[in-house]
């Protein structure tokens, strides 16, 4: 039922503007107060001017769109979308840049469902739906053109004067704080998310793509003596961070199973991006230039294509949200669909434990073709926020854990326990894959390589999950594990030693992890696209250890 009292559209605009700034910018003010508490760059008086400056600036932006015919539908849309952004920014510290929108666009229903919780629903109802209903019930006054024009002009002038007055006193302070804390600008809601959403939509649907680029057309494996074929299992991890691996010095025993094998664990590895849609295409890229847009990889060959051209048998097995275009030209299987009815493996809707790979490989490994083979396994790993759904009950070693999606409401201890349980279970699965490969594919020289696409924040500095822009992402979101294991036959054929591999893993520093050149090297693919200096295992092949690494 509409309110009895009528209000002018400019009054409605100012009220909605104040609501957006004061309520739907909780993430922004949370970061601002952190800066205020931990530095001397913001004084008390300046802090009080920030809400006034933001209200004045947003009022100027919204005034042209506050005419009666469009005011209600437009402002309701802004409130609801801003409420959604606000939840991500406040609860998890998410930054909605164009890469994040690319990641959102490629998130399937199962992944999306994992972010819903009672806390999320209450939050959106209270901050988005109910205020929208209030706007819908407003009665807007019909003024004549002259009166309306005067009102709009007055609101505009007052807003400009407020900004001018604040700027005349604090302009240099605002510039300094903004320059030294770029994340503040990226936290403004909804202006920054809207701007980045526009960038994503434009680049996705309106930017003219260049012609498809084929790479490594000369790729081939030189014929040689009748030697054993190679099986490389490339496990692509999800959301696992290096500092949670006991193989890398973590105090908890999270690698109780892999440690039984002579694995080389690389200590200093950073991912290219902090979201799957960005990192995965880069991991397999053969591009020689430092591109900024991972979406361009959809329009050119990657190492999977080059290996297939060299007559390597390739299959992509997926238990996550798809291959992000990497497997576009090779056979791929969605294990979540294949085993959906198996409730022991897939107890949660649209989600399976990574032990589903063990079932699949028991069937597949004995029946591989007698040729060099690459199996890429896209693990669910430690995908959040539903960490508790990534491991079965028997792997609930660290307790108490956090069996809920609104992880920001769990204690720090419970959250870390839950995440560590998911790491432990992934460790078990990887060790079992190595064991299975040795038992079921004895005629192959076997290599197992694991690399995570990005890391994860677990409440450090008030941040959760991942996806912050690379320029400001914390170490937790980029430091990832890289694990390599080789069978004795593989080591012998390549004249490699585990000692050499571990020495290289200890000293090598990898920024923007990319496994493409290493895969070419493992299969001895001859191509001009191969770059030995970017092959992480090259220093130890043929008994050679480089004096220094990149």
LUMVEXLUM-474428 format. One line per 3 residues: number of its first residue (from 1); their letters; for each residue x negated, y negated, z negated of C-alpha. Coordinates in steps of 0.05 Angstrom, whole numbers, plus 32768, in hexadecimal, padded with zeros to 4 digits. Each point is the difference from the previous one (the first is absolute). Layout:
N
NUM = A = X:Y:Z  ...;
***
This chain:
550
1 = XXX = 8000:8000:8000  7FE2:7FBC:8015  7FEE:7FCC:7FCC;
4 = XXX = 8033:7FC8:7FF7  7FCF:7FC7:8003  7FE2:7FEB:8043;
7 = XXX = 7FB6:7FEF:8007  7FDA:7FDF:8038  7FD5:802D:802D;
10 = XXX = 7FC2:7FDA:7FEB  800F:8010:7FB7  8009:8049:8012;
13 = XXX = 7FBE:7FFD:8026  7FDC:7FE2:7FC4  801D:8034:7FD1;
16 = XXX = 7FED:803A:802D  7FBB:7FE2:8009  7FF6:7FFA:7FB5;
19 = XXX = 8018:8048:7FF7  7FD0:801B:8035  7FC5:7FDB:7FE2;
22 = XXX = 800D:800C:7FB6  801C:8047:8003  7FEB:8021:8041;
25 = XXX = 7FB7:7FEB:7FFB  7FF0:8028:7FC1  7FC4:801F:8023;
28 = XXX = 7FE4:7FBC:8012  8008:7FE3:7FBA  7FE3:803F:7FE1;
31 = XXX = 7FC0:7FF5:8029  8001:7FB6:7FF2  8005:800B:7FB5;
34 = XXX = 7FC6:8032:8003  7FD5:7FCA:8021  8017:7FCE:7FCC;
37 = XXX = 7FEF:802F:7FC6  7FBC:8015:801B  7FE3:7FC1:801F;
40 = XXX = 7FFC:7FB5:7FF3  8017:7FEE:8046  8049:7FF4:7FED;
43 = XXX = 8014:7FCF:7FC9  8041:7FFE:7FDA  801C:7FC4:8025;
46 = XXX = 7FED:801C:8044  8020:8043:7FF0  8042:7FDD:7FF2;
49 = XXX = 7FFF:7FDE:8044  7FFB:8041:8027  804A:8014:7FFC;
52 = XXX = 8015:7FB9:8011  7FD2:7FFF:803D  8019:8043:8019;
55 = XXX = 8049:7FED:7FF7  7FF5:7FBE:8025  7FD9:8022:8039;
58 = XXX = 8033:8039:8009  803A:7FCF:7FFC  7FE2:7FDA:803B;
61 = XXX = 7FF9:8040:8027  8047:8018:7FF2  8026:7FBE:8008;
64 = XXX = 8005:8005:804C  8022:8044:7FF8  8032:7FEC:7FCA;
67 = XXX = 803A:7FEC:802C  8042:801D:7FEA  8009:8034:8039;
70 = XXX = 7FBC:8021:7FF4  7FF0:7FF2:7FB7  8020:803C:7FDF;
73 = XXX = 7FEA:8038:802F  7FBA:7FE3:8006  7FF5:7FF4:7FB6;
76 = XXX = 801D:8044:7FED  7FD0:8021:8031  7FC5:7FD9:7FE3;
79 = XXX = 8013:8011:7FB8  8007:804B:800D  7FC0:8007:8029;
82 = XXX = 7FDA:7FD4:7FCF  8019:802B:7FC7  7FE3:803E:8022;
85 = XXX = 7FBD:7FDD:800C  8002:7FE6:7FB8  8006:8047:7FE4;
88 = XXX = 7FC3:8018:8027  7FD7:7FC3:7FEF  8012:7FFF:7FB6;
91 = XXX = 8003:804A:7FF0  7FC6:8019:802A  7FD9:7FC2:8015;
94 = XXX = 800F:800E:8049  7FED:7FCE:8036  802E:8001:803D;
97 = XXX = 7FD1:7FF1:8039  8009:8018:8048  7FD9:8040:7FF1;
100 = XXX = 8030:800F:7FC7  803B:7FF7:802F  7FDF:8030:8030;
103 = XXX = 7FFA:8031:7FC8  8049:7FF5:7FEB  8018:800B:8048;
106 = XXX = 7FDC:8043:8002  801A:8017:7FBC  8032:8039:8007;
109 = XXX = 803F:800B:7FD7  7FDE:802F:7FD0  7FC9:7FCE:7FEF;
112 = XXX = 8032:7FC7:7FFA  802A:8028:7FD0  7FC5:8008:7FD1;
115 = XXX = 7FFF:7FB5:7FF2  8048:8000:7FE7  800E:8003:7FB5;
118 = XXX = 8033:7FE8:7FCF  7FD3:7FC6:7FEF  7FFD:7FEC:804A;
121 = XXX = 804B:8004:8008  800E:7FD6:7FC1  7FCB:7FCE:8015;
124 = XXX = 801E:7FF6:8046  8047:7FFD:7FE5  7FEE:7FCB:7FCD;
127 = XXX = 7FD2:7FD5:802B  801C:800C:8046  8047:801A:8004;
130 = XXX = 8021:7FD9:7FC7  7FE2:7FBC:8014  8016:800E:8047;
133 = XXX = 8047:800B:7FE8  7FFD:7FBD:7FDC  7FEA:7FDE:8041;
136 = XXX = 8039:8023:8025  8033:7FE4:7FCF  7FE8:7FB8:8005;
139 = XXX = 8031:7FCD:801A  7FDB:7FCF:802D  8019:7FB9:8007;
142 = XXX = 8011:7FE6:8045  7FE2:7FBA:8005  8005:7FD4:803D;
145 = XXX = 7FC2:7FF9:802B  7FE9:7FBE:7FE2  8006:8018:7FB8;
148 = XXX = 7FDF:8043:800F  7FC6:7FDD:8025  7FF4:7FD2:7FC4;
151 = XXX = 8000:803C:7FD1  7FCF:8027:802A  7FD2:7FC4:8008;
154 = XXX = 8001:7FF2:7FB5  7FEE:8049:7FF0  7FC8:7FFF:8033;
157 = XXX = 7FE3:7FBE:7FE8  8002:8014:7FB7  7FDD:8042:8010;
160 = XXX = 7FCA:7FDC:8028  7FF6:7FCE:7FC7  7FF8:8038:7FCE;
163 = XXX = 7FCB:8022:802C  7FDD:7FBD:800C  7FFE:7FEF:7FB7;
166 = XXX = 7FE5:8044:7FEB  7FCE:7FFF:803A  7FE6:7FBB:7FEE;
169 = XXX = 7FEB:8019:7FBC  7FEF:804A:800A  7FF1:8009:804A;
172 = XXX = 7FB7:8012:7FF5  8012:8030:7FC8  8034:8023:802B;
175 = XXX = 7FCE:8006:8039  7FCA:801B:7FD2  802D:8034:7FDF;
178 = XXX = 801C:8016:8043  7FBB:8006:8020  7FE5:8029:7FC6;
181 = XXX = 803E:802C:7FF8  8018:8010:8046  802F:8036:7FE4;
184 = XXX = 802D:7FC9:7FE4  8013:7FE8:8045  800E:8048:8015;
187 = XXX = 802D:8008:7FC3  8030:7FC8:8012  8045:801D:800B;
190 = XXX = 8021:8003:8032  7FD6:7FD2:802C  7FC2:802D:8006;
193 = XXX = 8026:8041:800B  802C:7FDF:8034  7FC4:7FE4:8025;
196 = XXX = 7FDD:8044:8000  8040:8025:8014  8004:7FD1:803C;
199 = XXX = 7FB7:8010:8012  800E:804A:7FFC  803F:7FFD:802B;
202 = XXX = 7FDE:7FD3:8034  7FC3:802C:8005  8029:8040:8002;
205 = XXX = 8036:7FED:8031  7FEC:7FC2:8027  7FB4:8002:8005;
208 = XXX = 7FEB:801A:8044  7FD6:803E:7FF7  7FC3:800C:802B;
211 = XXX = 7FFF:803E:802D  7FF4:8043:7FDD  7FB5:800A:7FF6;
214 = XXX = 7FE1:8044:8008  7FBF:800A:7FD9  7FCB:8036:8005;
217 = XXX = 8016:801A:8044  7FBC:8022:8004  800B:8028:7FC0;
220 = XXX = 7FEA:8049:8006  7FDE:8036:7FD8  7FC2:8016:8025;
223 = XXX = 8000:804A:8011  7FCF:8029:7FD9  7FF3:8046:7FE6;
226 = XXX = 8039:802A:7FE6  8006:7FE3:7FBA  8036:8002:7FCC;
229 = XXX = 8038:7FCE:8008  800B:7FC7:7FCE  803C:7FF3:7FD5;
232 = XXX = 8003:7FBA:7FE3  8037:7FF2:7FCE  8009:7FB5:7FF8;
235 = XXX = 802B:7FF2:7FC3  801B:7FB9:8001  8011:7FEB:7FBA;
238 = XXX = 8035:7FD0:7FE8  7FF6:7FCC:7FCA  7FC4:801E:7FDC;
241 = XXX = 7FCC:7FD4:7FE1  7FB7:8012:7FF7  7FFA:7FEA:7FB7;
244 = XXX = 8034:8035:7FEB  7FD4:8039:801A  7FD5:8024:7FCD;
247 = XXX = 7FD2:8011:803A  7FF1:7FB5:8002  7FF5:7FF7:7FB6;
250 = XXX = 8047:7FFB:7FE4  8001:8017:7FB7  803C:802E:800A;
253 = XXX = 7FF9:8042:8023  802B:7FF2:803D  7FD6:802A:8030;
256 = XXX = 8001:8041:7FD9  800A:8029:803F  7FD6:7FDE:8035;
259 = XXX = 7FC4:7FFE:7FD1  7FFC:804C:8008  7FEA:7FF5:8048;
262 = XXX = 7FC0:7FDD:8017  8025:7FC2:8019  7FDE:7FBE:8011;
265 = XXX = 8027:7FC7:7FE1  7FF0:7FBC:801D  7FFB:7FCD:7FC8;
268 = XXX = 8007:7FBD:8023  8038:8000:8033  8032:7FC8:8010;
271 = XXX = 803D:8007:802B  800E:7FD2:803A  8045:7FEC:7FE7;
274 = XXX = 802C:8009:7FC3  803D:801E:8023  8008:8041:8027;
277 = XXX = 8019:7FDE:803F  7FC0:7FD7:8003  7FCB:8030:7FE8;
280 = XXX = 8014:8041:8023  7FF9:7FE5:8048  7FBD:7FE2:7FED;
283 = XXX = 7FE6:8040:7FE1  8006:8024:8043  7FEF:7FC4:802D;
286 = XXX = 7FCA:8003:8035  8004:7FB5:800D  7FBC:7FDD:8001;
289 = XXX = 8019:7FBC:7FEA  8017:7FEB:7FBC  8049:7FF8:8010;
292 = XXX = 8031:7FE1:7FCE  8040:801F:8018  8006:804B:7FF5;
295 = XXX = 803F:8001:802B  7FD3:7FF8:803D  7FE9:8048:7FF4;
298 = XXX = 8043:8019:8019  7FEC:7FE6:8044  7FBD:8023:8007;
301 = XXX = 7FDF:8043:7FF6  7FE3:8015:7FBD  7FD1:8038:7FEB;
304 = XXX = 803A:8032:8001  8009:7FF2:804A  7FB5:8004:800E;
307 = XXX = 7FFA:8044:7FDD  803C:801B:8025  7FDF:7FEA:8041;
310 = XXX = 7FC2:8027:7FEB  802C:803F:7FFB  8005:8001:7FB4;
313 = XXX = 8042:801F:7FE9  8024:7FCD:7FD4  803C:8002:7FD3;
316 = XXX = 801B:7FCB:7FD0  8025:801A:7FC3  8025:7FCA:7FD9;
319 = XXX = 801D:7FFD:7FB9  8001:7FB5:7FFD  8021:7FC8:8029;
322 = XXX = 7FE5:8012:8044  7FBE:7FF6:8024  800A:7FB6:800F;
325 = XXX = 7FF5:800C:804A  7FBE:8025:7FF9  801D:8044:8016;
328 = XXX = 8029:7FE3:8038  7FE1:802E:8034  7FF7:8041:7FD9;
331 = XXX = 802D:8034:7FE0  8018:7FEC:7FBB  802D:8021:7FCD;
334 = XXX = 8029:7FDE:7FC9  7FFA:8031:7FC7  8034:7FDC:7FD7;
337 = XXX = 8034:8011:8034  7FE6:8047:800C  8002:8013:7FB6;
340 = XXX = 8039:7FD3:7FE8  8029:803C:7FEA  7FC7:801D:7FD6;
343 = XXX = 8010:7FE0:7FBD  7FC2:801C:7FDF  7FD5:7FD9:8031;
346 = XXX = 8030:7FC6:800B  8027:7FF5:7FBF  800C:7FB6:800C;
349 = XXX = 8029:7FE4:8039  7FD4:7FED:803C  7FC1:8013:7FDA;
352 = XXX = 7FD5:803F:7FFB  7FC5:8013:7FD5  7FBF:8003:8027;
355 = XXX = 7FFE:804B:7FF1  802D:8004:803D  7FBE:7FFF:8028;
358 = XXX = 7FEA:8040:7FDF  803F:8023:8019  7FF7:7FE4:8045;
361 = XXX = 7FB6:8010:8005  800B:8049:7FEA  802A:8007:803F;
364 = XXX = 7FD6:7FD5:802E  7FB7:8010:7FF1  8000:804A:8015;
367 = XXX = 801F:7FEC:8042  7FD3:7FC8:8017  7FE8:8001:8048;
370 = XXX = 7FB8:8016:800B  7FE7:7FBA:800D  7FE7:7FC4:7FD8;
373 = XXX = 8039:7FE8:7FD6  8013:7FC1:7FD8  8038:8005:7FCE;
376 = XXX = 8014:7FBD:7FE3  8029:8004:7FC0  8023:7FC1:7FEA;
379 = XXX = 800A:800B:7FB5  8034:7FDE:7FD4  7FC9:7FFA:7FCC;
382 = XXX = 800F:7FCC:7FCB  8035:7FD9:8025  8023:7FD1:7FCF;
385 = XXX = 8025:7FE9:7FDC  801C:8046:7FF6  7FBD:801E:7FEA;
388 = XXX = 8025:8031:7FD3  8020:8020:803E  7FBC:8010:801F;
391 = XXX = 7FEF:803B:7FD2  8025:803D:7FE4  800C:8009:7FB6;
394 = XXX = 7FC4:802D:7FF6  7FD1:7FC7:8014  801C:7FD1:7FCB;
397 = XXX = 7FBE:8002:7FDB  7FFA:7FB8:7FEA  803A:7FEB:7FD3;
400 = XXX = 802A:7FDA:7FF3  800F:7FF2:8048  802F:7FCF:8022;
403 = XXX = 803A:8025:8022  8020:7FC1:801F  7FF8:7FD2:803B;
406 = XXX = 7FFF:7FBD:7FDC  7FB8:800D:7FEB  7FF6:7FB9:7FE7;
409 = XXX = 802D:8013:7FC6  7FD5:803B:7FEB  7FC7:7FFA:7FCF;
412 = XXX = 7FBB:7FFA:801E  7FED:8044:7FE2  803D:8024:801E;
415 = XXX = 7FF6:7FE0:8044  7FB6:8014:8004  8011:8046:7FE7;
418 = XXX = 8033:8008:8038  7FD1:7FE7:8036  7FC8:802C:7FE6;
421 = XXX = 802D:803D:8002  800D:7FF2:804A  7FB5:7FFB:800D;
424 = XXX = 7FF5:8043:7FDC  8036:8022:8029  7FE4:7FE5:8041;
427 = XXX = 7FBC:801A:7FEA  801E:8045:7FF6  8020:7FFF:8045;
430 = XXX = 7FC0:7FEB:8022  7FD8:8037:7FDD  8034:8033:8014;
433 = XXX = 7FFD:7FE8:8049  7FB5:800D:8000  800B:8045:7FE2;
436 = XXX = 8036:8011:8032  7FD6:7FE9:803B  7FC7:802E:7FEC;
439 = XXX = 802F:803B:7FF6  802E:7FF6:803C  7FD0:7FE5:8034;
442 = XXX = 7FBF:8028:7FF5  7FEB:7FFB:8049  7FF9:7FB4:7FFE;
445 = XXX = 7FCB:7FD2:7FE5  802B:7FD6:7FD1  7FFC:7FB8:7FEA;
448 = XXX = 8030:7FDD:7FD0  8002:7FB4:7FFD  802E:7FD7:7FD3;
451 = XXX = 8009:7FB4:8004  8037:7FD7:7FDF  8020:7FC8:8028;
454 = XXX = 7FFF:7FCD:7FC6  7FFE:7FFC:7FB5  8032:7FE9:7FCB;
457 = XXX = 8009:7FCE:7FC8  801A:801C:7FBF  800F:7FC0:7FDA;
460 = XXX = 7FBA:7FE1:8003  8008:7FB4:7FFF  804C:800B:8002;
463 = XXX = 7FFD:8022:8044  8021:8041:8014  8001:802C:803E;
466 = XXX = 7FD9:7FE5:803D  8008:7FD5:803E  7FDF:7FBE:7FEC;
469 = XXX = 7FDD:7FDD:803A  7FBA:8019:800A  7FE2:7FBB:7FF1;
472 = XXX = 801C:8000:7FB9  800B:804A:7FF2  7FE1:8019:7FBF;
475 = XXX = 7FCB:8037:8000  8033:8033:7FE7  8028:7FF9:8041;
478 = XXX = 7FC5:800A:802F  7FD0:8030:7FDC  8010:8045:801C;
481 = XXX = 7FE4:8047:7FFA  7FDC:8021:803B  7FF2:804A:7FF5;
484 = XXX = 7FDC:8031:802E  7FF5:804B:7FFC  7FDF:802E:8032;
487 = XXX = 7FFF:804C:8003  7FBD:8023:7FFC  8005:8013:804A;
490 = XXX = 800D:7FB7:8013  7FC5:7FE8:7FD6  7FD3:8034:8020;
493 = XXX = 8016:7FF0:8047  7FF5:7FB5:7FF5  7FC1:8009:7FD6;
496 = XXX = 8020:7FD9:7FC8  7FFA:8006:7FB5  802F:7FEE:7FC8;
499 = XXX = 7FC8:7FDC:7FDC  7FF5:7FD2:803C  804B:7FF2:8006;
502 = XXX = 8007:7FEE:7FB7  7FC3:7FD2:8002  801E:7FDC:803B;
505 = XXX = 8043:7FFC:7FDD  7FDF:7FE1:7FC3  7FDC:7FC8:8025;
508 = XXX = 802C:7FF1:803C  802E:7FC3:7FFD  803C:8003:802E;
511 = XXX = 802B:7FC3:800D  803F:8009:802A  7FFE:804C:8000;
514 = XXX = 8007:801F:8045  7FF9:804B:800C  8002:7FFF:804C;
517 = XXX = 7FB5:8003:800E  7FF6:8036:7FCC  8035:802C:8021;
520 = XXX = 7FDE:7FF7:8044  7FBE:8013:7FE0  801B:803E:7FDD;
523 = XXX = 8019:801C:8043  7FC1:7FE9:8026  802B:7FDA:8031;
526 = XXX = 7FD6:7FDD:8035  801B:7FBC:8011  7FE7:7FB9:8007;
529 = XXX = 8033:7FED:7FCA  7FD8:8027:7FCC  7FD7:7FD5:7FCF;
532 = XXX = 7FD2:8029:7FD4  7FF5:7FC7:7FCF  804A:8003:7FEE;
535 = XXX = 8001:804C:7FF9  7FFF:800C:7FB4  7FE3:8046:8008;
538 = XXX = 7FCD:7FF2:8035  7FC6:7FF1:7FCF  8003:8048:7FE7;
541 = XXX = 800A:8026:8041  7FC5:8023:801F  7FD9:7FFB:7FBF;
544 = XXX = 7FF9:7FB4:8007  800A:7FCF:7FC7  7FFF:7FB7:8012;
547 = XXX = 7FD3:7FD4:7FD5  8037:7FCD:7FFA  804B:7FFD:800D;
550 = X = 802D:7FCB:801C;
***
